[in-house]
Amino acid sequence: MYSFMGGGLFCAGMGNILLIISTATDYWMQYRQSSNYMHQGLWRYCTPGKCFPHNASIAHLDATRALMILSLLACFIGIIIGIMAFIHYSSFDRFDKTFAAGILFFISCFFVFLAMAVYTGVTINYYGKRYGNWRFSWSYIIGWVSLVLTFFSGIFYMCAYRMHECPRSGNSH
């Protein structure tokens, strides 16, 4: 049980760090315009030598930002509850912290998935038609890696929960 919880905490910690990096950096997409490479993130776009905040409220960027922040919060709270479960902190006896941490990691994974799907769909439909020479960049890829890590942290915590619950359910009969 503890090895699953340790693996889950490791994946969740790495996933949360990667979520922070992905959300904060400006390399979600790179494109070429008038022989210059430009890049943009969720918060600003950059030309060679200068970066500018997104002036207009662009709906798909607002949705992606909100979902990434919700994912960060769910993962962070899941890590705290996961640590409490790992050290047997018992302020809530009727509250199974292992199960709650696993659910929060799955919720975080779902929010990242929604954010990445919104960004991917709009970017492909808009930039794919407007610019011929563009590509997703490393911040975007890190977002997908964090999705995988938060998913596996949820799997690890659910496995730990099942290992912990199976002996209990066997003794009740």
Disulfide bonds with the S-S distance in Angstrom:
Cys46-Cys51 2.01
